[in-house]
Amino acid sequence: MATGTFDPWSAEFVAHPYPAYAELREKEPVVRYEPSDQWLISRYADVSALLRDRRLGRTYTHRFTHEEFGQPAPEPAHEPFHTLNDHGLLDLEAPDHTRIRRLVSKAFTPRMVESLRPTVRRLADELVSGLLADGGGDLIARVAEPLPVAVIAEMLGVPAADRHMLRPWSADITGMFELNPTPEAAARAVRASTEFSDYLRALIRERRAAPGEDLISGLARVADGGEVLSEQEMVSTCVLLLNAGHEATVNTTGNGWWALFRNPGELARLRASVDELLPTAVEELMRYDTPLQMFERWVLEDIEVGGVTIPRGSEVALLFGSANRDPERFPDPDRLDLGRTDNPHITFGAGIHFCLGAPLARMEFTESYGALLRRAPRMELLQEPTWRPGYVIRGLEQLLVEV
């Protein structure tokens, strides 16, 4: 069976998942995977369609009880994590998702995002200057991680003295998104959820008393026809923005540079035409080595995918990494082509759960890649990196370079 090569707990698979994906797409594009009790969906057309299919949902509790849906209730000890997660846009369905996204969009506007560009550019330049001054270092720790943390903290209005807490909280919370998390990982996620929520509640109270121009103040002010965000919805929204900004942006940057170093011809092409190629290069790097490899959905009604019936109560695992390498949609998909123009990758998802922060993420990638390409044109890799153990959110431990 093709699923024999799919092993998300294997370090070798995490480092090189694409051959297994190719086998799945060819032999078993829709298949039940016993170890995680999920249906793996690996072809682009199927993944794209299911992201938009309202017969699936990120949750089922808006329509069924746990018992009705044939699923166990969450462990009581995990309640702080689930309270935080279940009130965020990522895990809500209509009508709550519609209401909250509409309210958040009133504060998190394209104009607000664009107003951050000078800040993003300044921070990227400062981080690259530090890397240049030291002759190199770990590109993950020196540029990829601190940039989105600083940008989103600035956007939310988190004081500079508190920002060191954000990345550890984010990493611990997102550990629960991996397949079959260990009890230790769950305990860390619960602790981080409690601490992060308590911190944000205090910050929200401060902003209500003395509003500023930051996003938390904006979320506290926003209203639509008398509807406002509850405090829990504000907390969950802020945590989602921070977690997505940290994990996805950090890993896209690290994975992207590793792809460039492995494809020196394309890296040279990009360095020779930064202004011309950077917009398509950013999209291609997101497609080529996707940071979010899997996106899970619950089946709310029986569906048929590729001639296979998937019953209500099942969970599907939409394999973004596989879909973005599907030759049916992307010619020569295993080739990095920084000039690729027909590139409808699904790295940001699709449908109602399309990433709200996509414009900000694209801006951060453009500014950080641009600063490194222009100011460190001879940057070289010092040693082959290793991958972190997580599969769902896939990224490098470090990326050592010299400049």
Phi, psi and omega per residue, in radians:
M1 nan 2.547 -3.131
A2 -1.124 -0.479 -3.132
T3 -1.179 -0.210 3.098
G4 -1.104 -0.432 3.123
T5 -1.660 -0.107 3.108
F6 -1.608 1.917 -3.072
D7 -2.495 1.520 -3.037
P8 -1.174 -0.152 3.098
W9 -1.714 0.050 -3.132
S10 -1.667 2.258 3.112
A11 -1.086 -0.620 -3.139
E12 -1.165 -0.716 3.111
F13 -1.165 -0.778 -3.135
V14 -1.018 -0.674 3.134
A15 -1.240 -0.567 -3.054
H16 -2.429 1.232 -3.088
P17 -1.413 -0.246 -2.923
Y18 -1.221 -0.615 3.037
P19 -1.072 -0.675 3.110
A20 -1.153 -0.682 3.099
Y21 -1.073 -0.748 -3.136
A22 -1.054 -0.697 3.125
E23 -1.161 -0.730 3.097
L24 -1.073 -0.834 -3.119
R25 -1.031 -0.652 -3.081
E26 -1.382 -0.734 -2.964
K27 -1.798 -0.700 -3.066
E28 -2.473 1.241 -3.062
P29 -1.171 -0.337 3.057
V30 -2.334 1.900 -3.015
V31 -2.614 2.497 3.114
R32 -1.431 2.307 -3.119
Y33 -1.924 1.840 -3.008
E34 -1.025 -0.769 -3.044
P35 -1.005 -0.532 3.113
S36 -1.958 0.020 -3.135
D37 0.952 0.896 -3.135
Q38 -2.365 2.789 3.000
W39 -1.709 2.089 3.126
L40 -1.468 2.226 3.123
I41 -2.071 2.037 -2.922
S42 -2.032 -0.239 -3.113
R43 -1.591 2.527 -3.082
Y44 -0.977 -0.867 -3.058
A45 -1.033 -0.718 -3.137
D46 -1.220 -0.800 -3.128
V47 -1.072 -0.800 -3.125
S48 -1.077 -0.741 -3.131
A49 -1.183 -0.719 -3.092
L50 -1.229 -0.500 3.074
L51 -1.084 -0.459 -3.102
R52 -1.778 -0.044 -3.024
D53 -1.470 2.044 -3.092
R54 -1.332 -0.012 3.015
R55 -1.421 -0.009 3.046
L56 -2.079 2.767 3.133
G57 -2.648 2.717 3.042
R58 -1.244 -0.418 3.035
T59 -2.317 2.960 3.035
Y60 -2.195 -0.090 -3.011
T61 -1.260 -0.178 3.045
H62 -1.356 -0.179 -3.123
R63 -2.222 -0.447 -3.041
F64 -2.413 2.688 2.906
T65 -1.380 2.887 3.091
H66 -1.009 -0.722 -3.110
E67 -1.142 -0.781 3.141
E68 -1.081 -0.553 -3.074
F69 -1.581 -0.064 3.112
G70 1.304 0.445 3.141
Q71 -2.098 2.527 3.098
P72 -1.214 2.579 3.046
A73 -1.189 2.623 3.113
P74 -1.040 2.658 3.098
E75 -1.085 2.298 3.133
P76 -0.955 -0.595 -3.125
A77 -1.140 -0.342 -3.111
H78 -1.628 0.132 -3.019
E79 -0.947 -0.752 -3.140
P80 -1.033 -0.668 3.098
F81 -1.140 -0.819 -3.066
H82 -1.203 -0.637 3.070
T83 -1.052 -0.771 3.126
L84 -1.136 -0.846 -3.058
N85 -1.226 -0.679 -3.003
D86 -1.311 -0.186 3.114
H87 -1.822 0.143 3.122
G88 -1.697 2.761 -3.084
L89 -1.008 -0.603 -3.039
L90 -1.089 -0.569 -3.051
D91 -2.014 0.417 3.069
L92 -1.966 2.706 3.029
E93 -2.134 2.955 3.115
A94 -1.049 2.563 0.095
P95 -1.518 -0.241 -3.080
D96 -1.095 -0.731 -3.135
H97 -1.055 -0.771 -3.122
T98 -1.053 -0.815 -3.109
R99 -1.116 -0.841 -3.060
I100 -1.208 -0.719 3.138
R101 -1.105 -0.673 3.116
R102 -1.098 -0.762 -3.138
L103 -1.189 -0.761 -3.135
V104 -1.115 -0.680 -3.121
S105 -1.121 -0.425 3.093
K106 -1.218 -0.466 3.112
A107 -1.712 -0.681 -3.092
F108 -1.625 1.233 -2.992
T109 -1.582 2.781 3.036
P110 -0.976 -0.632 3.125
R111 -1.119 -0.717 3.119
M112 -1.121 -0.762 3.137
V113 -1.054 -0.832 -3.122
E114 -1.104 -0.543 3.117
S115 -1.145 -0.301 3.129
L116 -1.442 -0.180 -3.030
R117 -0.980 -0.801 3.105
P118 -1.037 -0.644 3.110
T119 -1.167 -0.795 3.130
V120 -1.054 -0.782 -3.122
R121 -1.121 -0.747 3.136
R122 -1.110 -0.800 -3.130
L123 -1.109 -0.747 3.116
A124 -1.051 -0.772 3.134
D125 -1.108 -0.722 3.130
E126 -1.099 -0.749 -3.135
L127 -1.159 -0.718 3.106
V128 -1.165 -0.648 3.088
S129 -1.042 -0.739 3.106
G130 -1.107 -0.713 3.111
L131 -1.118 -0.737 3.128
L132 -1.126 -0.725 -3.113
A133 -1.077 -0.561 -3.122
D134 -1.627 -0.004 -3.138
G135 1.309 0.210 3.125
G136 2.283 -2.850 -3.109
G137 2.550 -2.771 -3.141
D138 -1.512 1.957 -3.081
L139 -1.106 -0.516 3.108
I140 -1.163 -0.962 -3.060
A141 -1.241 -0.523 -3.017
R142 -1.577 -0.503 -3.077
V143 -2.257 -0.956 -2.990
A144 -1.071 -0.740 -3.120
E145 -1.365 -0.893 -3.017
P146 -1.175 -0.474 -3.081
L147 -1.112 -1.013 -3.117
P148 -1.144 -0.547 3.087
V149 -1.072 -0.841 -3.117
A150 -1.145 -0.710 -3.099
V151 -1.137 -0.836 -3.080
I152 -1.258 -0.612 3.065
A153 -1.094 -0.705 3.092
E154 -1.132 -0.756 -3.113
M155 -1.103 -0.726 -3.120
L156 -1.368 -0.422 -3.092
G157 1.599 0.483 3.074
V158 -1.329 2.189 -3.136
P159 -1.005 2.527 -3.085
A160 -0.983 -0.624 -3.091
A161 -1.166 -0.323 -3.083
D162 -1.739 -0.121 -2.937
R163 -1.220 -0.370 3.131
H164 -1.125 -0.321 -3.106
M165 -1.439 -0.342 -2.945
L166 -1.203 -0.828 -3.078
R167 -1.088 -0.821 3.095
P168 -1.060 -0.715 3.096
W169 -1.063 -0.808 -3.122
S170 -1.049 -0.827 -3.112
A171 -1.071 -0.711 -3.113
D172 -1.215 -0.700 -3.133
I173 -1.153 -0.785 -3.088
T174 -1.249 -0.204 3.021
G175 -1.045 -0.427 3.131
M176 -1.318 -0.202 3.132
F177 -1.485 -0.138 3.098
E178 -1.291 2.847 -3.135
L179 -1.239 2.258 3.087
N180 0.850 1.073 -3.105
P181 -1.066 2.572 -3.132
T182 -1.246 2.813 3.062
P183 -1.006 -0.610 3.134
E184 -1.162 -0.744 3.112
A185 -1.116 -0.704 3.118
A186 -1.112 -0.710 3.133
A187 -1.122 -0.697 3.097
R188 -1.133 -0.690 -3.137
A189 -1.145 -0.712 3.126
V190 -1.130 -0.795 -3.138
R191 -1.090 -0.791 -3.137
A192 -1.144 -0.668 3.114
S193 -1.065 -0.742 3.133
T194 -1.146 -0.841 -3.088
E195 -1.158 -0.767 -3.124
F196 -1.121 -0.774 -3.138
S197 -1.100 -0.784 3.134
D198 -1.063 -0.735 -3.141
Y199 -1.080 -0.810 -3.094
L200 -1.203 -0.611 3.096
R201 -1.054 -0.742 3.117
A202 -1.131 -0.701 -3.135
L203 -1.174 -0.689 3.106
I204 -1.081 -0.738 3.122
R205 -1.088 -0.683 3.096
E206 -1.090 -0.764 -3.096
R207 -1.225 -0.559 3.076
R208 -1.140 -0.664 -3.124
A209 -1.319 -0.621 -3.107
A210 -2.428 1.407 -3.071
P211 -1.107 2.613 3.045
G212 -2.171 -2.717 3.122
E213 -1.752 0.146 -3.078
D214 -1.427 2.984 -3.071
L215 -1.193 -0.629 3.119
I216 -1.069 -0.746 3.082
S217 -1.092 -0.695 3.120
G218 -1.119 -0.730 3.117
L219 -1.142 -0.615 3.126
A220 -1.193 -0.529 -3.111
R221 -1.477 -0.479 -2.917
V222 -1.141 2.461 3.096
A223 -2.661 2.669 3.141
D224 -2.566 1.898 3.140
G225 1.039 0.584 -3.128
G226 1.550 -0.185 3.122
E227 -1.457 2.413 3.087
V228 -2.351 2.905 3.054
L229 -1.426 2.362 3.018
S230 -1.252 2.882 3.119
E231 -1.054 -0.705 3.128
Q232 -1.137 -0.688 3.103
E233 -1.132 -0.648 3.073
M234 -1.144 -0.790 3.126
V235 -1.041 -0.857 -3.098
S236 -1.128 -0.632 3.107
T237 -1.141 -0.790 3.138
C238 -1.101 -0.745 3.127
V239 -1.124 -0.717 3.113
L240 -1.083 -0.780 3.128
L241 -1.075 -0.732 3.135
L242 -1.184 -0.812 -3.101
N243 -1.124 -0.811 -3.135
A244 -1.129 -0.731 3.140
G245 -1.114 -0.715 3.132
H246 -1.201 -1.085 -2.937
E247 -1.181 -0.878 -3.073
A248 -1.203 -0.752 -3.076
T249 -1.239 -0.740 3.104
V250 -1.020 -0.840 -3.052
N251 -1.278 -0.579 3.076
T252 -1.118 -0.714 3.127
T253 -1.154 -0.849 -3.136
G254 -1.125 -0.832 3.141
N255 -1.085 -0.655 -3.121
G256 -1.138 -0.772 3.122
W257 -1.181 -0.618 3.075
W258 -1.108 -0.698 3.078
A259 -1.110 -0.708 3.126
L260 -1.127 -0.739 3.137
F261 -1.151 -0.528 3.120
R262 -1.387 -0.223 -3.134
N263 -2.201 1.243 -3.013
P264 -1.052 -0.510 3.100
G265 -1.121 -0.742 3.118
E266 -1.223 -0.628 3.097
L267 -1.108 -0.749 3.110
A268 -1.117 -0.696 3.101
R269 -1.059 -0.736 -3.127
L270 -1.201 -0.745 -3.141
R271 -1.095 -0.546 -3.126
A272 -1.352 -0.344 -3.082
S273 -2.492 1.013 -3.043
V274 -1.023 -0.930 -3.063
D275 -1.070 -0.691 -3.081
E276 -1.297 -0.738 -2.986
L277 -1.610 -0.360 -2.969
L278 -0.991 -0.739 -3.128
P279 -1.021 -0.813 3.126
T280 -1.305 -0.526 3.124
A281 -1.102 -0.737 3.119
V282 -1.029 -0.792 -3.141
E283 -1.141 -0.708 -3.112
E284 -1.190 -0.658 3.122
L285 -1.177 -0.587 3.059
M286 -1.181 -0.667 3.114
R287 -1.212 -0.756 -2.906
Y288 -1.177 -0.702 -3.131
D289 -2.442 1.366 -2.983
T290 -1.114 2.292 -3.132
P291 -1.252 -0.647 3.088
L292 -1.687 1.797 -3.037
Q293 -1.407 -0.454 -3.024
M294 -2.457 2.411 3.077
F295 -2.257 2.190 -2.991
E296 -1.771 2.509 3.099
R297 -2.428 2.588 3.053
W298 -1.610 2.502 3.130
V299 -1.600 1.939 -3.053
L300 -1.534 -0.374 3.050
E301 -2.473 2.655 3.087
D302 -0.918 2.373 3.108
I303 -2.311 2.820 3.051
E304 -2.116 2.221 -3.137
V305 -2.249 2.081 3.122
G306 0.999 0.625 3.133
G307 1.407 0.060 -3.141
V308 -1.909 2.257 3.097
T309 -1.484 2.223 3.079
I310 -1.979 2.050 -3.007
P311 -1.367 2.728 3.031
R312 -0.937 2.495 -3.121
G313 1.654 -0.165 3.112
S314 -1.433 2.875 3.011
E315 -2.062 2.301 3.079
V316 -1.798 2.529 3.073
A317 -1.952 1.833 -3.132
L318 -1.458 2.004 -3.007
L319 -1.542 1.587 -3.104
F320 -1.054 -0.719 -3.119
G321 -1.075 -0.645 3.098
S322 -1.277 -0.792 -3.118
A323 -1.030 -0.665 -3.120
N324 -1.304 -0.098 3.059
R325 -2.057 0.358 -3.088
D326 -1.383 2.077 -3.121
P327 -1.162 -0.295 3.075
E328 -1.177 -0.391 -3.127
R329 -1.998 -0.560 -3.087
F330 -2.097 1.877 3.115
P331 -0.996 2.360 3.127
D332 0.874 1.020 -2.938
P333 -1.177 -0.402 -3.117
D334 -1.499 0.034 3.075
R335 -1.701 2.254 3.045
L336 -1.348 2.028 -3.128
D337 -2.204 1.704 -3.036
L338 -1.208 -0.174 3.064
G339 -1.741 0.134 -3.107
R340 -1.039 2.163 -3.100
T341 -1.813 -0.616 3.095
D342 -1.509 1.535 -2.920
N343 -2.442 1.176 -3.131
P344 -1.446 1.011 -3.127
H345 -1.089 2.802 -3.118
I346 -1.982 0.510 -3.138
T347 -1.031 -0.570 3.109
F348 -1.630 0.139 -3.112
G349 1.449 -2.818 3.141
A350 -2.897 2.948 -3.140
G351 1.285 -2.710 -3.037
I352 -1.184 -0.347 -3.133
H353 -1.709 0.284 3.039
F354 -0.960 2.418 -2.988
C355 -1.006 2.096 3.130
L356 -1.125 -0.533 -3.081
G357 -1.605 0.208 -3.088
A358 -0.956 -0.790 3.131
P359 -1.065 -0.686 3.114
L360 -1.176 -0.724 3.129
A361 -1.074 -0.793 3.132
R362 -1.057 -0.686 3.111
M363 -1.108 -0.779 -3.137
E364 -1.097 -0.753 3.123
F365 -1.077 -0.816 -3.095
T366 -1.060 -0.760 -3.100
E367 -1.277 -0.686 -3.115
S368 -1.287 -0.779 3.067
Y369 -1.062 -0.777 -3.110
G370 -1.065 -0.765 -3.131
A371 -1.111 -0.734 -3.135
L372 -1.214 -0.718 -3.115
L373 -1.148 -0.689 -3.077
R374 -1.396 -0.660 -2.991
R375 -1.741 -0.282 3.097
A376 -2.247 1.080 -2.998
P377 -1.202 -0.222 3.126
R378 -1.959 0.317 -3.128
M379 -1.023 2.311 -3.108
E380 -2.248 2.645 3.082
L381 -1.374 2.380 -3.133
L382 -1.596 -0.620 3.122
Q383 -2.731 2.706 3.142
E384 -1.115 2.289 -3.099
P385 -1.380 2.896 3.019
T386 -1.950 2.694 -3.119
W387 -1.618 2.526 2.997
R388 -1.125 2.730 -3.056
P389 -1.194 -0.356 -3.107
G390 -1.175 2.598 3.112
Y391 -1.899 -0.828 -3.065
V392 -1.021 -0.855 3.012
I393 -1.850 1.828 -2.894
R394 -1.894 2.137 -3.134
G395 -2.742 3.018 -3.069
L396 -1.524 2.631 3.030
E397 -1.181 -0.851 3.124
Q398 -2.781 2.930 -3.139
L399 -2.521 1.647 -3.032
L400 -1.453 2.204 -3.093
V401 -2.322 2.814 2.920
E402 -2.162 2.584 -3.088
V403 -2.127 nan nan
